[in-house]
Amino acid sequence: MGYITPYVPMPEVVDVGYSTPKNYQIRIYSDRGETIIANLPESIQISLGSEWDQPFNKPLTDRIAESNLFGSKSGTVGAAANLAEKVTGFSSQSKYLSVSVWTQGTGLSLDLPLVFRAFNDPVKDVTDKIVRLLQMTTPDETSVGTLVAPGPVPLGEAARALGVDIGMGETITVELGNFIRLSPVIVRQVSSDIITQYDINGNPMSATVTVSIQTPYVVTKKDIIQFFLQHSARTGA
């Protein structure tokens, strides 16, 4: 641990993100505060999936016993069939009853490692950005002490779509270069790894912050087009 003194301000560099071409920037911003800019990492992992179930995957003998098809003898029939399976090695399990049925989709999720370094003002370049990202994970408090969820709130989003701000929720947007644009998103977690090198006033000079984000709804095929193809600068179009 220690501190670095003095550090030399660099007036020509306003922000580490702004000194990088836009194609290599991560931009996180909302309708409640300033834009946070950082350099893109070497790689980005995108996760999206669907959930499936096998609701019909039961042996036929179990279905006979459950259906009461043979009245009070259904249980006896099922037990006899189960015994026959054990003796003969044949199963009443059906391939076609094991079909997987889609139950629901998931949101698209990203883990973004952001590196902040002090170029002019350690508070503005590092500390303020960490604080702002942490605020995106925490609820707001009303004058009577009730809590408002962080990120997009359905009622607030609907009102803003009509051009009215009722003060509920926060629309957070994430842009990765000119490749992906996600809006709105939920900031699920912010983890800060603060390097213990400080300026003369005790302000950290650099930090790595991992931001975990997710879309607040199930992603559809149309959403994928919006995320990628319509945001990217298409060539040859």
Steps between C-alpha positions, in 0.01 A plus 500: 500500500610853437427817317630653183604864516501703303305384196508714191161607357449441129271776373482356151346178634154572634403141569666167433190392307486813288864458400405173332308463171128450555516150352711395800298663776251370754239766577260463793250778552152567634237770516612575857867582461814537295644260246766259626760413237772235507709308250369171366677190636673259263195273495136505608294197601129516417259254660147424380298183535163330526350271762348165403309232691383141437149505650386172333811297574347220707477125435169387349439281803507808725246671276273194513512503880429876513220497242280243678433361152421156639316626803613360830726256315718774351746480785521122464553527123773758552674288764488193276646695210780633721579144609506385138746779417736386773480136393522547123714814481247671273388846598169678451690827466410666170743699290224730382382577852850624581459796265635827641254788520615861507390668822657844491784709364755702693641848491829573327779544755848651486792536741697811412845564654561876502842651573513855636823700534562851624621730223397841631287466813506171699161576655332569167687234301477214752299554820197674349462227239509223760242684710271555202514133397429388856199732508356316198465187716335667798139616554393859540317626810186711499425778748293257710770233510362255243741356247492527121669215315821581310504487123192488279160497670215393265269787591779755472614359165145514362460860612832605344397336173205743501731793570416529871752453780327395822828455688487121521797284410799570282554418132854362473662447158820314412683541169797289394674691223274512197426130540237459772250731665288372790225717647361478758720273711516386860832541681505184709838535667800733515831364632788744552867405516664822614877523462653629824707772340382846597572860423619736772140554617429127537295457182548171310676537167348198326240228538349209310123475531302199375142592412246218456201607289192328366200594291189522721284284273511183292691567178322432170627467143391858431699620803817335366464703179462815707803418718741422218405555138315829528763657724806397301625711212426259217740483207388436145139589584 
